[in-house]
């Protein structure tokens, strides 16, 4: 496109719906084609994950992997996964990095597709088109009720990292779109065009985008509740301003993207609100304080399709009337949460439980969310947790024990590391929070099928039978999905290689929860009294002093499984622990070994 043609755009009002020059019509047609092809590229990428997921589900449900003709495909799949599930600096895994690279490549490719490079001005409209299409993708990735949870086994919290990357990409494209136009019209002496109504709408749009990025980069780390509120308000401002910036469906088409964005977001909100109202009928929550900042919440009604290890959103209007917060489900009959205390909602909830232990509050639940693999589809399950990450692994273990029968051949390795630095260490009292769950596992009819290893790290004591390797100890500040929206959200995009979707299980025996006397045991105690009582409650547990050699334990577990069987390794904990579990699991995937699956829940997003 020549500079003269670029200059001719100055005589065309952006809001006009009358005849346009042929070259301008052609440029828009190319931009529309580029965006459509970009959408097709994203769809193909998603389709690849769908095909891979269901192919693996089919292979797990049948004996395909034993067919000689399919052996090369099985070998290729394992070799690819051996590389892709490894951790990578700056990313969740190598596979995550490859996916981000593919997304960036698509954006670069269609950013330059068909663009006349003779003038920098010609980049501006394409940046605008790409930004609008990415805005739609950002909203799609944010949906709580995403179809990808069923189609690919990636639920919304595992897509959040991609949501953030797509958001930053859309912001960069929108910023370049506006900046190039601003420079071009200023240098051309046509600054009056910067006062057009549709341009005026772009100013608050850009301001909202900048504030959104700043909030995501700074405020999100310090006060998630405030960030979330600001994020939602700014999103509404962005949608309205984008609609005013391009207010016509014909000929601009951008309004179509705006309407899709709004429709997706409103539909998701209506679904969530409807479920919240439905589940509030005759539902209550009973709260009990736990020592050193813990809170146990037991609900009168459970959730349909709730499973231990998944998470749900909790609404308790007496604590926070206009907020819902996500927490991991510890058990389902009754539905029970074990919540760590930080700030905001969890702090208010714990203070209320301390003041009124055993009090019953009006409450509701929304969910469940999460796409955990069904542990009953595996011959052996290795559960690895650090600190309060045990909320996830105890739920999985209790669910498995409740669904086992005399013929069940599954085996469970339960590895939990709890840090202890001094008398006031919070993690030590995470142990007391789960005393009843530990005792439930030890006393269950299927207890011989569970190898229970509880490690107290950073604490002197008898030599550990499993060694004192530094690998994977829960040494970092623990924040699992039992941390609320007042802290960074709970789960990173750590879902890799999940197995089949959960089937309908037989009715599980209720996992242990605190007995009525235990529930009110800490009521009215001072912090020191609670600490002493908590310490006494864990003395009879089978504790191992020193850090677990997580790598060695995982390797030994995989070696113990015949090559025609399947093993699931599920972990929840800090980054250091997840890194060890991820890399060790990757190295255990062999062509002549058992089928190895990995599922990780990591503190923070």
N, C-alpha and C positions, 0 to 999 in steps of 0.2 A: 504494500500500500504506500503510495507516495505521500510526501509531506503536504502537497496541495490538497489531496483527498482528505487528509487528516484535518487540514484547516477548514474544509467545507463542513465538517461536523459542527463547527461553531455557529453556523447559521440555522441549525436544526434544533428546535426546542426539544429537550428530552421528554417532555410530557405530551408532546403532540401525538395525535393518532392519525394524522393525515399522511399523504404520500411521502415516502422517504427515497433517497437516492438509491439506485440499484446496488452500488457497492456496499452501502450500509446494510441493506437488506441481506445481501450475500454474507456479510460479516456476521450478522446475527444468526443466519442459518448454519454457518460453520460452528459458531459457538454452541448453538443448540445441539448440533450433531456431536460435538465434543463432549458435552455434558451427558448426553444419552449413552455414548460409548463408555464414558467414565462410570456411569451407573451400572452398565452391563459388566464392566470389569470388576467392580465391587461385588456384584451379584455372583459372578463366576468364582471369585475368591471365597465368598461365603458358601457357594455351592460345593466347592472342593472340600471344605470342612464338613459339610453335611454328608457327602458321599463317603468320606473317610470314616466319619463317626459310625454311620449305619453299617458300613462294611465290617468294621471291627465288632460291632454289636452282633451282626450275623455270624461272624467267625466264632465269637465267644459262645453263642447259643447252639452251634452245630459242631461238626467235626471237620469243617473245611480245611483247617490247618493240617490235618493228617492226610489230605489228598496229595499224592506225590506231585501232581502237575502244578499245585499251588505252592509248593515249597519255596520256589524262588521269590514269590510275592511276600510270603511270610518273612523270609530272610531279609528282603529289601525293607519291609516295614520295620523290622526290629533294628536294623542298622540306622535307618533314618531317625527313629525315636531315640536310639542310643546317643545321637548327637544333639537332637533338638530339645530334649528335656533337661540338658545340662544348664546350670546357672551361667549367667553372663553379666558382667559388670554393667550397670545402668539399665538392665532389662531383667524381666522375670526369668527368662531362659533364652537359649539360642533360638528356639522356635518363635518366641515372642519377638526377638530382634529381626528375624527373617520376615515375619508378618508386617512389622512396622516398615521394613525396607520395601516390601512389595507395595504397601499403601503409599509411601512417599514416591516410589517410582511411577505409580499410576497418576499421582497428582502432577508430577513433573512432565510426564508424557503428554497428558491431555491439556496441560497449561500451554504447551508450545504447539499443539496439534493445529495445523492450518492457520497459524498466526503469521501475518505479514511482519517480518522483522525489520522492515525499512524505517520504522518509526517507533520510538519507545511508547508513544501514546497508544499504540495498538495492543499493548499488553494489558492496559487498564480494564477494558471490558471483559477480557477473558478471566482476569483475576476476580472480577465481580461475579461472573457466572460460576466459577469454581467455588468461591466462598459460599454462595447461596446453596449449591448442591451439598457442600460439606456441612452446612448448618443442618440440613435435613438428616444427614448421616449421624451427626452429633446427637440429635434428639432421639433417633432410632436406637443408638447405643445406650442411651440413658433410661430407656423404658424398663420399669420393674417387671412388667408382664411381657417380656420380650419373647417372640416366637423362637428365637435362637436357643432358649433354654431347653426346648424340646427337640429342636432340629439338630443341634450340635452339642448339647449338654454343657453349654456355656451360659450360665445365668448372668443377670445384670452386674453383679459385683465383680465377676471375672472379666467383664467387658469394660469395666470402668477405666482401666489404664488406656484402652483404645479410645474411649470417650474423651479422655483428656488430650491425647495426641491429636485426635481429629479436631478438637476444639482449638488447640493452639494453631493448627494448620489453617483452619477457617479464619481465625483472627489475623494471621499473617497475610493471607490472601486479601481479606477485606481492607487491611491497613495499606497494602501496596496499591490496591484498586483506588482508594481515595487519595493517596499521596501522589500517585502518577497523574491523576486528573487535576489535582490542585496545582502541581508544578506546571503542567502543560497549559492550563488556562491562564495562569498568572504570567507566564512567559509570553503567551500569545496576546496579552493585553485584553483578554475577554473576561475580566473578573466579574462582570455583571452576571455571567452565567452561574457564578457561585452563590447567587442570591435567589435562584429558582426554588420553588417550593419543594421539589423533590430533592434538591441538594441540601436545603435547610434541614430536612428530615434525616440526612446522613450525619449531621453533626452530633445530635444526641445518640444516634446509633453507634458511632465510633467511640463516643465517650463511655457508653455502656459496655462496649466490648473491651476497652482498656481497663475499666474498673473490674470487669469480670476476670480478666487475666491476672490483674494485681491481687485480687481477692483469692484466686486459686493458688497463686504462688506464695503469698504471705499469710493472709488471715486464716486460711484453711489449716495451717500448721499449729496455730495458737488457740483458735476458738472456732471449732467446726460448726457449732450451732449458729453463730453469727454469720459465718460464711454461707451456710446453707440458705438462710433467710435472704441474704443479699443476692445469692446466686439465682434464686427463684424470681425475685423482684426484677433483677436486671435481665433475666431471660424474657420476661413479659415485655419489658421496655424494648428489647432487641426485636422481638417479633412485631410489635406495633410499628416501630420506626422503619423496619425493613418493608413492611406493607405500605407505608407512606412514601418510602423512597422509590418504590416501583409499584404504583397503585393500580396498574392495568394488566389484565391477563393477556390482552391482545393489543399491541404486538410484543410486549416485553417478556411475557411468560414467567418472569421471576416471581410474580405474585403466586403462581402455582406452588412454588417451593415454600413460600411463606404459609400458605393455607395447609399444606401437608404437615409442616412443622407444628402448627397450632393444633391441627386435628389429632396428631399422634400424642402430643402432650396432654391435651384435654381428655382424650379417651382413656389414657393410662390413669390419670387422676380420678376420673369418674369410677373406673373399675376398683381402684384402691379404696376410695371413699365408700363405695357401696359395700365392699366386703367388711370394712371397718364398722359400718353401721350394723350390718347383719350379725357380726360376731360380738357386738356389744349387748345384744339381747340376753338378759339374765346371766351376764358374765361378771365375775368379780376377780380380784387379785388379793391374795393374802400375803403380807410381807413379814419377813423375819430377819433380824439383824444377824450377821455373822461376824466373828472377831476380826479386828483390824481392817475394817472397811468393806466387808462383803455384805451382800444382801441376797436373800433367797426369796423368790417370788413364785407362788403357786396359784394357778388359775383354776377357776371353777369349771370352765369349759375348755376343751382342747380345740385344735384346728383340724379340719379335714385334710388328709394327706400329710399331716405333720410327722416328721421322723427325727429322732435324736441326731444331732449334728447339723441339721438344717437351721435356718434362722427365721425369725418373724419380727414384725414391727409391733411395738407395744404402745398402747395409748392409755395413760392413767390421768384423767383430767384433773384430779385433785392435786397432782404433783405438777404437771405441765398441761394446761388445757389445749394448747394449740400445737403440740409437738408429738411426733411418734419417733420411736428409737428402736434400732435393730439389735437383737440379742440372739445368741446361739441357744437352741433348745437342748436342755440337758436330759429331759425325759418327757414322755408324752401322756402318761396315765398315772396321776394328773400331769398336765403340762407344767413343767418346772424350769425356771431360769436361775442360774447362779451368776450374780452380777458383781463385777469389781467396781470400786468407787473411784471416780476421778473428779470431775467438776460438773457443773450444770445439773442435768437431770439426775444422774446417778448419785450425786452428792445430796441433792434434795430428797431422793428416795431413801437413801441410807439414813439420813437424819430423821426422817419420818418413822422408819422402821425401828430406830433406836428409841424414839420417843413413845411409840405405840406398837410394841412387838405383837405380832399376831393380828394386827388390824386388817380389816377387809375394806377394799376400795373398789369403786366402780372402775371397770377396765374393759378394754377390747384388744383384739389381736388382728393382725393382717399378714397374710402369707399362706403357707410357708414359702421360703425362697431357698435356692441352693440346688445344685445338681450333683450331689454326692453319689459315687458309685454304690451299688448294692453289695455290701460285704458278703452276703450269703452266696454270691456267685463265684466266690473264690475259695480255694482249698486252704489257704493260709492268709491271715491278715496281720500285718505288723503296724501297730499304732504307736506313734512317737509324738510326745508332747513336751513342751517346755513351759513351766509356770502355769498361768491360767489358761493356756492352750488345752489343758485337760478337759475343759468344758466340752470341747469337740470330741476328744477321743473317748471320754467316759460315756458320752451319748452313743457312740458307735458300738462300744463294747457291750453296753447294757442292751441295746437293740438286738445285737447278735445273740446274746445269751437267752433273751426272751423268745427268740424265734427258733432256737435249736431244739432238737428232739434226740431221742436215744440213738437214732441212726446217723445223726449229723457227724460229719468227719472234719469239719472246719477246726482249725487251730488259731489261737490268738496269741501274739506276742505284744504285751503292753509295756511300753518303756516311757517313764515319766521322770523328768529331772526338775527338781524344785530347789531354788537357790536359797541359801541361808548365810547371811553375813553377820547377823547380830540379833539381839532379842527383839528388835523392832522391825525386822525384815518382813515385808508383806508376803513374799512368796512362801515363807515357812507356813503362814496361816492359810494360804491357798490349800495346803495339805489338809488342814483341819476342816476346811469347807467340804472336802470330798471324802471325809472319813467314812461316812455311811455308804457312799458309792464303792469305795475300796472294799469295805466289809461285805457288801452285796456280791461283788465279784468273787471274793474269797470263799464265801459260804454258799454260793450257787451250786445247784446240782451238777452243772457243767464246768465247775471250777477247775477240774483236772485238765481241761482243754485250754486253759489260759496260763501263760507264763508271765507272771507279774513282776516287774522290776521298777521299784521306786527309788530314785537316787536323790540324796541330799548333797548338793554341790556347794563348794566354797565353805566346807565345814569339816573340822577335824573329827575323826572317828575311826572305827575299825576299817581295815583295808577293804576296798571294794573287790568283790569277787569278779567283777567285770572289768577291772582295771581302772585307771584314772586318766585315761586319754583326754586331751583337750578337745577332741572332736565333738562339735555339736552340742555343747552344754548350753543350757538356757541362761546365758550370761547377760542378756540385754534386758532393757526395760520391757516388761511384759504388757502387751496390749493385744488382746484377742478380740473375737467378735462379741465378747461380753463387755467390751467398752462401747459407750454410747456415741451418739452423734456429737456429744460435747468434746470428744476426742476424735482423732482421725478415724475414718471409717475402717471397718474391721478387716476386710479381706482383700488381698491383692489378687491380680489376675494370675492365680497360681494353679489353675485347674488344667492338668495335662493327663491325657491318656486315661480318661475315665472308662469304666466298664459299661455294662448295660444299665438301662434305666431300672429303678427299683420295681420289683413286681409286688403284687399285693400279698403281704405276708400274713400268716396266721396271727391271731390276736396274741400280742406279746404279754408276758408276765410283767407287771409293773416294776420298773427299776426302783431301786431303793431310794428313798428320800428321807429326810430327817424325820425321826419319830416325833410325835407331838411333844414329848418331854424334851427332846433335843432341840426342837424348833424354838422353844422359849428358854433354852438353857442359858443363853447369853443375855437375856433381857435384864436390864437394870444393872449389869456388871460394869465396872470401870474398865478402861482399856487394859490396865495391868492385870485385872482379874480375868478378863477375857483371854489375854495372852497366856496366862498360867493354865487356864482351863483348856485352851486350844492345844498347848504343848502336851498336856496330860492325855488328850484324846488321841494323839498319834503315836504314843510310846509303844503300843502293842502292834504297830504295823511292821511288815517286813521291809525295813529300810536298808539301802545300800549307801554307804558314805563315799563320796567322790563322784566325779563326773562319769557318765556312761560313755563307753567307747562306741558311739552311735554307729560309726562306719563298720566296725567289726561285728556288731550285733545284727545289722542289716545283712551283711554278707553271709553270716552264718545262717540267718533265717532263709535266705534265698537258696543256699547250698542244701538245706534240709528238704527242699521241695523237689519231687521228681520232675523230669523235663516235660511230662505230659500233663502237668497240673498248672494252676494259676495262683499267683500270689499278689495281694494288694498291699502296698505300702502307703499309709496315710499319716500325714504329719500336720501338726499345728504348733506354731511357736514363733520365736524371733528369727530375724534374717539369718543369723549365723547357723542356727539349727536347720532351717529350711535348706540352706546352701549345702550343708553336709548331706542331708537326706537326698536332695535332688541329684547331686553329683555321684553319690554312692549308688543310688538306684540305677542311674544311667549306665554306670560301669558294670552292673549286674545283668544287663540285658544282653543275652548271648543267643546265637543261632541255635545252639544245641541245649539251651537251658529252658526253664519253665517260662510261661508267659508272665511278664512282670508289668504291673500297672502302678502308676503313681498319682496320688492326690494330695495336694498341699493347700493348707490354709495358713496364710502368713499374717502376722500382726501388722496392721496398717495397710493403706492402699498406696 
